[in-house]
Structures are given as C-alpha cells and as structure tokens.
Amino acid sequence: MITRRKFVATASAGAVLATAAPAFALEPKFTPQPVRMRSDMQPGQILIMPRAHFLYFITAPGEALRYGVGVGKAGLEFTGEAVIQVKKEWPTWRPTNEMIEREPQTYAKFKDNDYVEPGGPGNPLGARALYLFQNGRDTFFRIHGTTQPQTIGRSVSNGCIRMINEHVIDLYQRVPVGTKVTVI
C-alpha cells in the first residue's frame, strides 16, 4: 500500500533527479540539414571542415547534407584525402599506443595488454564507424558515433571525427565502401 508520505518522498526524489541531469540538446546548426555546396565536388563524396565543425555529404552538384561534428584537438587532427575502406556496426575499440602514452591515466585499462572494448552503447566509437584509409593503409582515423554528444561542435577528440549516433547511422547508410573523404 502506498502511503501519502511514501508518495511525496518518491515524487520529490524524482523531481530532484529530473533537474539534476538536464537532457542534452544539440545546437540547431549542428543538426543534419541540406545546404548549398561548391560545385566541383562529386555526388557521394564527403568533405570535412574541422575548423567549422561540419561534415558535408555531397548529394548533387552544388548540394550537400551538412552534419555537425566533433573533431581532433590541436595537433591531433587528420587532414588530406582518404577512402572509406571498412564500415562497422557497433565497432570494437582500442586506443592507439600514442593515445595510451599521451594519457596513461585515461587509458590505464589498456596499458600492457591486448584488451579491446567490445561494441555497444558504452563504446567510444558509438553505433557506427567508417574507417579511413590512404593508399590501402589504415590511417587509424575514423568517422564514428559518440558516447559524448556534448562534444559536437568542439575540438576535443584524439583526431577522429565524432557524430551524434543517429547522424552517423544515417551517413553509414548513405555511403558505400570506397567513398572519397577530403578533410581540409
């Protein structure tokens, strides 16, 4: 039987929890939206502009679908051309040796072992990952989902391009292996 006291206590606790952790709201400019694009880009290509925090999927001559992204910290960003050579749903993840050396306290569970974080909602690569290659070699840079949506529009990662999970799922469905990616 629920007493008035128990009802009031439960309702009060629920109200405190609701105000303690406000829901994340993505800035509207970082939501996917159609935009005009320079006409020299071919449909199906991806252009990433890290300083602006946008990824453009070219849909037609002069047109693109723009997504907001989080990008690498200064000195850790990728630039140049690459090709998506591998696509994975709920990918596994392991930080690079350089990441472990740079931030040993953050990546302590990966030091001196072969542990790989299994895929799933808690994995830093999120729901999907598109693996960037140059000349047939893995660059170790990815376009991927994130468990930290508040980083979209910021330069905080170890170099990869982060997207909201729903957005990377949408992009993943649009691009085949072999898609050209240009990061400027």
N, C-alpha and C positions, 0 to 999 in steps of 0.2 A: 504494500500500500504506500502510495506517495503522500507524504505529509506536506503541509504548506512550507515548513522550514526546509525540507529537502528540495522542494521545487524552487524556492527562492535561491538557495545556495547553488543549485545546478545552473539555474538561469544566470546568476551573477558570474559564475566561473566561465560560462560560455561567452558572455559579453566581454569579459576581460581577454579571453583568448582571441576573440574576433578583432579587438582593437590592437592587440599586441603584435599581430603579424598581418599587416595590410597586404592585400593581393598585389602582385606585380602588374604594372600597366606599362606596356611598351609605348614609347613616344610615337604619335601617329606617323611622323615622317619615316619611321623605320618599318612600317607595315608594307607588305608587298603592294605595289601599285604600278600601273602602266605609265611609262614616261617616253619622251622623245629621246632619241639616241643618235649619235653621229652615224652617218650613212655608210661609212667604209667597213663597218662590222657586219659579218655574215650571220644570218639567222642560225641559231643553235650554238653560237659561241657564248662564252662567259667573259665579262670584263669586270675586274675588281679594282676599286679605287679606295685603298686603305685609308688615306687621309680624310676622305669624306665619309668613310664607314658604310659604303654601299657596294653591293654586288649586282651586276646587271646581266640578265639572261636575255640575249637578243632574240626577239620573236619575229621580226620582219625588218626589212630595210628601214632604218631610221626610227625603229620602235624597240622597246625593251620592257621587261618586267623587272622592277627595282626592288631589292630586298635590303634591309638594314643588317649590318654585320658587326661583330666584334673582331678586332684584328690584333696582330702582334705588338708587343711593347717595342719601343725604340731599340733598334739594333737586332731585333729578332724576327723582323718581318721578311716575307718572301716577295721577290719581285721577278718579273720576267714572264716567259711563256712556258706552259706546261700542258699536259694532256691528262684527262681523267682516264686512268688505266684500270682502276679497280673501284667497285662500288660495293658497300656492305650495309646490311640492315643490322641494327643493334650490334655494332662492331665491338671487338675486344680492344683493349688499350694498354699500353705500357709507355711510360715517359722515356724519352731518349736518354742516353748516357749523359749528354750535355745538360739536360734538364735536371737530372739527379745530382750532378756536380754543382750546378748553379744554386739549387735549392734543396740541399740534403735533408733539411727538417721537413719540408713539404712532402718529399717523395721517399721518406725513410723506409716504408714497407717494401720498396722496390730495390733497395741497395743490397748488393752482393747476392742476388738470387735471380731467378727467371720468372718471377710472379707476373702474371698478366691479369689485368682487371677484366672480369667477364662482362659481356654485353648486357645491357639492361638499363632501366631508368636512372640508376645511380652512376652510370659510367660517364666520364667527362666528354666522350665523343657523342653522347646523346643517341638519338634514334637512327641516324644515318650518317655515313661518311663517304666522301668522294676523295679518292687518293690521287694526288698529283705526281706525275712522273715527267722527267725530262730525258730524252734520248733513251727511253726504255728503263731508266733507273728511278727508283723511288726517291722523291725529294724529302720524305718524312713530313711534308706539309699536307694538310687536309682541309677540305671544306666539310664542316660537320655540325651536328646539333650541339646543344649545351645544356648542362645542369645549372647554369648560372645566367638566366635570361637578362639580368640586370647589367651584364657586360656588353650587351648590344649597343653600338654607338661609342664604344670606348676602345682604347689601345691597351689591352691588359694580358693578352694570351702569350704563349711561348712561340707564336708565329703563325699558328693555324687561323683559318677563317671560321668564326663561330656564327651560327644562325639559331634562331628560335627553332625548336624541334619540328613544329608544324610547317615552318617555312622550308627547312632542309628536306623534309619528306616530300613537299611539293616540287622542289627543284630536282630531287633524286628521281622522281617520276618523269620529269621532262627531259633529262639529259641521258644520252647513252654513253657507254664506254667509248672513248675516242674523242670526246668533246674537247675542243681547244679552250684553254683558260689563259687569259692575259691579266697580269697583276701589274699595275703601274703606280 
